Amino acid sequence: HQGITFNFSHFRLERILNSNTSTKLVSLLGHFTDLSEEKWAVVILEKKPFTEDDLTSKGLFSVKTTVIYPATQKHIDKYSKQEVHIVQETQELYQEVTLKHIEREQFSLEWLYNILEHKKEKERIIFEDPCEETGFILLPDLKWDNKNPETLYCLALVRKHGIKSLRDLNSNHLPLLRNILTKGVAAIEEKYAVGRSQLRIYLHYQPSFYHLHVHFTYLKHDAPGIYCEKSHLLDTVISNIELMPDYYQRATLSFVVRENDRLWDDFRGDSRKAIKHD
């Protein structure tokens, strides 16, 4: 959280929300008692990847810390350990279940608009195309330290408003998608010396926020959300739309939903049943 200094000597742990041994990440729930006894904070601790310098320095014990404050119940649910399920979403189910859920539940996008309008994080921008139709801003993802190229993780945020996700994309968006692919790759190669053949470039479905964005990660880095039930390679998305302009308005898309998410309840309660049982 920008603008607030967190003193961890005042952090009072309530409980561990999740601990992931494969990603070396732990999520904690508690209070910063010097700030508020009532407001929750979610603290995410992640072991940074080793570098050669770490082996002879204090870097061996370095941990990346992310604080979400004040944390809402949505944040607490998001970072809590829970069961997950795959659903098969038809276009009809998207319109009647998922879209209604998005409109009812999504987080504020004010932070993103502040980036697009240069009110926040201007110094972090790697590349910017100012065109309102096909332009975007490329910047390091907060999950990356912007130093180690082997864990490279960048995010392209489109300038055009109103494109929520993969489901909205059609042939009208091909110039935008091609522009992100071409110029995003060129900017990353120029700044970090990582070429296209070593980049994984993809969209998430469902995304973590509903304003179109594209992920760029180093191919050997096992970044969160790279698996087939979550990620859609940008090259494949472009190819699908070239073959069928309304592909993503017609296709059935599978995705993972968490058991504590209201969207799971919405799908379970819908008579059209997107959930397949053995």
C-alpha positions as CSV (number, residue, x, y, z in Angstrom):
1,H,0.0,0.0,0.0
2,Q,1.5,3.3,-1.1
3,G,1.6,6.3,1.3
4,I,1.7,4.2,4.6
5,T,4.7,3.0,6.5
6,F,4.3,-0.3,8.1
7,N,6.1,-1.2,11.3
8,F,6.2,-4.9,11.6
9,S,7.1,-4.8,15.3
10,H,3.4,-3.7,15.7
11,F,2.0,-6.5,13.5
12,R,-0.3,-8.8,15.5
13,L,-0.9,-12.1,13.8
14,E,-4.5,-13.4,13.8
15,R,-3.9,-16.5,11.7
16,I,-2.1,-18.0,8.7
17,L,-4.3,-17.8,5.7
18,N,-2.2,-20.0,3.4
19,S,1.2,-21.5,3.1
20,N,2.5,-22.7,-0.3
21,T,5.7,-24.7,-0.2
22,S,6.1,-24.9,-4.0
23,T,6.0,-21.1,-4.4
24,K,7.7,-20.4,-1.1
25,L,4.8,-18.0,-0.2
26,V,2.9,-17.5,3.0
27,S,-0.2,-15.3,3.6
28,L,-0.9,-13.9,7.0
29,L,-3.9,-12.1,8.5
30,G,-3.5,-9.6,11.3
31,H,-3.5,-6.0,12.5
32,F,-1.0,-3.2,12.6
33,T,-1.8,-2.2,16.1
34,D,-0.2,1.3,15.7
35,L,-2.5,2.0,12.8
36,S,-5.8,0.4,13.8
37,E,-7.0,-2.4,16.1
38,E,-10.0,-3.0,13.8
39,K,-8.7,-2.8,10.3
40,W,-7.4,-6.1,8.9
41,A,-4.1,-6.4,7.0
42,V,-3.0,-9.2,4.7
43,V,0.7,-9.7,4.7
44,I,2.3,-11.9,1.9
45,L,5.8,-13.1,2.4
46,E,7.6,-14.7,-0.5
47,K,11.1,-16.1,-0.6
48,K,13.0,-14.3,-3.4
49,P,14.7,-16.5,-6.1
50,F,18.4,-17.2,-5.4
51,T,21.1,-15.4,-7.3
52,E,24.8,-16.2,-7.3
53,D,25.4,-13.1,-5.1
54,D,23.0,-14.5,-2.5
55,L,25.2,-17.5,-1.7
56,T,27.8,-15.3,0.0
57,S,25.6,-12.5,1.3
58,K,22.5,-11.8,3.4
59,G,20.5,-12.2,0.3
60,L,20.3,-15.9,1.1
61,F,17.5,-14.9,3.6
62,S,15.8,-12.1,1.6
63,V,12.0,-12.1,1.6
64,K,9.7,-10.1,-0.5
65,T,6.9,-8.5,1.5
66,T,3.5,-7.3,0.2
67,V,1.0,-5.6,2.4
68,I,-2.7,-5.2,1.6
69,Y,-4.2,-2.6,4.0
70,P,-7.0,-2.1,4.9
71,A,-7.9,-5.6,3.7
72,T,-11.6,-6.4,2.8
73,Q,-13.3,-9.8,3.1
74,K,-12.7,-10.2,-0.6
75,H,-8.9,-9.8,0.0
76,I,-9.0,-12.2,2.9
77,D,-10.9,-14.8,0.8
78,K,-8.5,-14.4,-2.1
79,Y,-5.4,-15.2,-0.1
80,S,-7.0,-18.0,2.0
81,K,-6.4,-21.6,1.3
82,Q,-9.5,-23.3,-0.1
83,E,-10.7,-25.9,-2.5
84,V,-10.9,-25.1,-6.2
85,H,-13.1,-26.4,-9.0
86,I,-13.2,-26.3,-12.8
87,V,-16.4,-25.0,-14.5
88,Q,-17.3,-25.1,-18.2
89,E,-18.7,-21.7,-19.1
90,T,-20.9,-21.4,-22.2
91,Q,-21.6,-18.0,-23.7
92,E,-25.1,-18.2,-22.2
93,L,-23.7,-18.9,-18.7
94,Y,-21.2,-16.1,-19.2
95,Q,-24.1,-13.6,-19.9
96,E,-26.4,-14.9,-17.2
97,V,-24.0,-15.9,-14.4
98,T,-20.4,-14.7,-14.8
99,L,-21.1,-11.2,-16.2
100,K,-23.7,-10.5,-13.5
101,H,-21.2,-11.6,-10.9
102,I,-18.5,-9.3,-12.3
103,E,-20.8,-6.3,-12.4
104,R,-21.8,-7.0,-8.8
105,E,-18.5,-8.0,-7.2
106,Q,-15.5,-6.6,-8.9
107,F,-12.8,-4.6,-7.2
108,S,-12.4,-0.9,-7.9
109,L,-10.2,-0.1,-10.9
110,E,-9.2,3.4,-9.7
111,W,-5.6,2.2,-9.1
112,L,-5.4,1.1,-12.7
113,Y,-6.9,4.4,-14.1
114,N,-4.3,6.3,-12.0
115,I,-1.5,4.4,-13.7
116,L,-3.0,5.0,-17.2
117,E,-3.4,8.8,-16.3
118,H,0.2,9.0,-14.9
119,K,-1.1,9.8,-11.4
120,K,0.7,6.8,-10.0
121,E,3.7,4.6,-10.8
122,K,4.9,6.8,-13.7
123,E,8.5,6.1,-12.9
124,R,7.9,2.3,-13.3
125,I,6.7,2.5,-16.9
126,I,8.9,0.5,-19.3
127,F,7.1,1.5,-22.5
128,E,4.0,3.4,-23.4
129,D,1.9,3.7,-26.6
130,P,-0.5,6.6,-26.1
131,C,-3.0,5.6,-28.8
132,E,-6.5,5.4,-27.2
133,E,-7.5,2.5,-29.5
134,T,-4.5,0.3,-29.7
135,G,-2.2,1.8,-27.1
136,F,-1.0,0.3,-23.7
137,I,1.3,0.8,-20.8
138,L,3.9,-1.8,-20.1
139,L,5.4,-2.0,-16.6
140,P,6.9,-4.6,-14.2
141,D,4.3,-6.7,-12.3
142,L,4.4,-6.1,-8.6
143,K,5.3,-9.8,-8.2
144,W,8.7,-9.1,-9.8
145,D,11.7,-7.3,-8.3
146,N,12.5,-5.7,-11.7
147,K,16.1,-7.0,-11.3
148,N,16.4,-10.7,-11.9
149,P,15.6,-11.5,-15.6
150,E,15.1,-15.2,-14.9
151,T,11.9,-14.2,-13.0
152,L,10.8,-11.5,-15.4
153,Y,7.1,-10.6,-15.1
154,C,5.7,-7.6,-16.9
155,L,2.1,-6.5,-17.5
156,A,0.6,-4.6,-20.4
157,L,-2.5,-2.5,-19.4
158,V,-4.6,-1.4,-22.4
159,R,-5.5,2.2,-22.6
160,K,-9.0,1.5,-24.1
161,H,-11.7,1.2,-21.4
162,G,-14.5,-1.2,-21.5
163,I,-12.7,-4.4,-22.5
164,K,-13.2,-6.6,-19.4
165,S,-11.7,-9.9,-20.5
166,L,-11.1,-12.5,-23.1
167,R,-14.9,-12.8,-23.6
168,D,-15.1,-9.3,-25.0
169,L,-12.4,-9.8,-27.7
170,N,-13.4,-9.9,-31.4
171,S,-11.9,-9.0,-34.8
172,N,-12.1,-5.3,-33.9
173,H,-9.5,-5.8,-31.3
174,L,-6.9,-7.6,-33.5
175,P,-4.9,-4.3,-34.1
176,L,-4.7,-3.8,-30.4
177,L,-3.6,-7.4,-29.7
178,R,-1.0,-7.4,-32.4
179,N,0.3,-4.0,-31.2
180,I,0.7,-5.3,-27.7
181,L,2.5,-8.4,-29.0
182,T,4.9,-6.6,-31.3
183,K,5.8,-3.5,-29.2
184,G,5.7,-5.3,-25.9
185,V,8.2,-7.9,-27.1
186,A,10.4,-5.2,-28.6
187,A,10.4,-3.1,-25.4
188,I,11.3,-6.1,-23.2
189,E,14.1,-7.2,-25.5
190,E,15.5,-3.7,-25.6
191,K,15.4,-3.2,-21.8
192,Y,16.0,-6.7,-20.5
193,A,17.7,-8.6,-23.4
194,V,15.0,-11.3,-23.3
195,G,13.7,-12.2,-26.8
196,R,10.3,-13.3,-28.0
197,S,11.3,-17.0,-28.1
198,Q,12.0,-16.9,-24.3
199,L,8.7,-15.1,-23.4
200,R,5.4,-16.6,-22.3
201,I,2.8,-14.0,-23.4
202,Y,-0.8,-14.7,-22.3
203,L,-4.1,-13.6,-20.8
204,H,-5.8,-15.0,-17.8
205,Y,-9.4,-16.2,-17.7
206,Q,-10.8,-15.4,-15.2
207,P,-8.5,-12.4,-14.7
208,S,-7.8,-11.0,-11.3
209,F,-9.3,-7.6,-12.4
210,Y,-11.6,-6.8,-15.3
211,H,-9.7,-4.4,-17.5
212,L,-7.9,-6.1,-20.3
213,H,-4.2,-6.8,-19.6
214,V,-1.6,-9.1,-21.0
215,H,1.1,-11.0,-19.0
216,F,4.7,-11.3,-20.2
217,T,6.9,-13.8,-18.2
218,Y,10.2,-15.5,-18.7
219,L,9.6,-18.9,-20.2
220,K,11.6,-20.8,-17.6
221,H,9.9,-19.0,-14.7
222,D,7.0,-20.9,-13.1
223,A,4.9,-17.8,-12.6
224,P,1.5,-18.1,-10.9
225,G,-1.4,-18.8,-13.2
226,I,0.5,-20.2,-16.2
227,Y,-1.4,-23.5,-16.4
228,C,-3.9,-24.5,-19.0
229,E,-7.0,-24.0,-16.8
230,K,-6.0,-20.3,-16.4
231,S,-3.8,-18.9,-19.2
232,H,-4.5,-18.4,-22.9
233,L,-1.4,-17.6,-25.1
234,L,-1.8,-14.3,-26.9
235,D,-0.6,-15.9,-30.2
236,T,-3.4,-18.5,-29.9
237,V,-6.0,-15.8,-29.0
238,I,-5.1,-13.9,-32.1
239,S,-5.2,-17.0,-34.3
240,N,-8.6,-18.0,-33.0
241,I,-10.1,-14.6,-33.7
242,E,-8.5,-14.6,-37.2
243,L,-10.2,-18.0,-37.9
244,M,-13.6,-16.9,-36.3
245,P,-14.1,-13.2,-35.5
246,D,-16.6,-14.0,-32.7
247,Y,-14.7,-17.0,-31.4
248,Y,-14.7,-15.9,-27.7
249,Q,-18.4,-15.0,-27.8
250,R,-19.2,-18.5,-29.0
251,A,-16.7,-20.8,-27.3
252,T,-17.2,-22.7,-24.1
253,L,-14.3,-21.7,-21.8
254,S,-13.2,-23.7,-18.8
255,F,-11.7,-22.0,-15.8
256,V,-11.0,-22.5,-12.1
257,V,-13.1,-21.0,-9.4
258,R,-12.4,-21.0,-5.7
259,E,-14.9,-22.7,-3.4
260,N,-15.3,-19.6,-1.2
261,D,-16.0,-17.4,-4.2
262,R,-19.6,-16.3,-4.7
263,L,-19.2,-17.2,-8.3
264,W,-18.9,-20.8,-7.3
265,D,-22.2,-20.5,-5.5
266,D,-23.8,-18.8,-8.5
267,F,-22.7,-21.6,-10.8
268,R,-23.8,-24.4,-8.4
269,G,-27.2,-22.7,-8.1
270,D,-27.8,-22.3,-11.9
271,S,-30.0,-24.8,-13.6
272,R,-27.9,-24.9,-16.7
273,K,-25.0,-26.6,-14.8
274,A,-21.6,-25.6,-15.9
275,I,-20.1,-28.2,-13.5
276,K,-19.4,-31.7,-14.7
277,H,-19.4,-34.6,-12.2
278,D,-17.9,-38.0,-12.8
